[in-house]
């Protein structure tokens, strides 16, 4: 790791101010992604602001009947929370489908949203990568792209968003609550939180310098059967090739969000509208505009088959 | 053996020194962590490790794993991949298992850490250590301290009702061998002693129930 200085933040405001005033500063919470990247010198912060002692670790009901999840709630605690298990089952399921038990004990809600891609070219500093080193090119476009995204990609970047949790958050229309260095608060719909790569794949979210996530708020629970199906190379502890988060209503309606295939957690309203027509119609709608490579075009039929499997499971339950 | 003082540790260190003389094709990022550079301010860290209070002055880059192994000489905890993928570095911090390689020691100021050395002693093994011996839950043993720390926590997580990917009903968390396999997936055993590891953990779970 490159040398850095370290401070333990004592308030959200102080943390945001410090981050905005020190060039190259980064927040550290769970650290499971950031430290991994620092060891590889993909991330080289000059200053770390430890936000672990800021509180922000509570889960509480909102006046609107939703749930406010503190930024520092660990993935294990969020998955195990009684209200989440009962009313937001898809979130609990998505969380336990991700990482390992040890990592979930450390990883935080905000950190999970901000985790970086696992594209092999991003992870290898000898390779070109527009996300890691803007303007250096994309090694993946004509390289090993089996795991990479097919939706929301650009000529500059086809990296996939690796999170399971964020896919469920996207399905549930979560909002990301932040505080900026000047104290200004804002609530960002998760649909707008992650940016598509376009010509600037190094810009991954709408967060500004020093802006810190304080919580993620879920609206009222959505009734129906909550499911999260993850397809991967191993039965456990692997990133998704394709994942589907869904809530099936009793009347044949459903809503869907997808992981493993998008440059960000993926969702479109046409897929939901196609729900009564079955898996193929939903897959066709969800995959509109998909751009595949020789190595990852298998993901299109895999999306349809994953949906078909969920529909069959739904029929068996009915 | 020509020396009275040959230890496995010494052999490994010799091996590493030899390897270092060979021209390396390894990428820059594979290089070991650089020593503390001049001017990197040290940070005071206080930990309770296996019940003992320790005070350290550390380069902030020091991972909890390196603090345990290099500064406190608690070498039971192993460094495998150093990237959170293998689980050999698993320790229990404030009652929870974590990868000690993916966290900085300075982030744990004031925390209580339990390593394999704190779970049991050779003359008074922890039930999980005993079960690994009885069921032959290892071959080379390198991953074993991490496996055992993880396994002890897994049984507590099940008892606490924390669900896993294979939990059918999120509100009914109960012990099963499938639960053990899923929950232990962050601990790799390249000798593939998995079936015996599952047997050892199941044995302890059975004892705990009785």
Interface residues (C-beta under 8 A of the other chain):
Chain A: X1 X3 X4 X5 X6 X8 X28 X30 X31 X32 X35 X36 X39 X40 X41 X48 X50 X52 X76 X79 X80 X85 X86 X89 X92 X93 X96 X97 X99 X100 X101 X102 X103 X105 X106 X124 X125 X126 X234 X235 X236 X237
Chain B: X27 X28 X29 X33 X34 X36 X37 X39 X40 X41 X43 X59 X60 X61 X63 X82 X83 X84 X87 X90 X96 X97 X98 X99 X102 X103 X104 X106 X107 X109 X150 X153 X154 X157 X160 X161 X162 X163 X164 X165 X167 X170 X171 X181 X182 X183 X184 X185 X186 X187
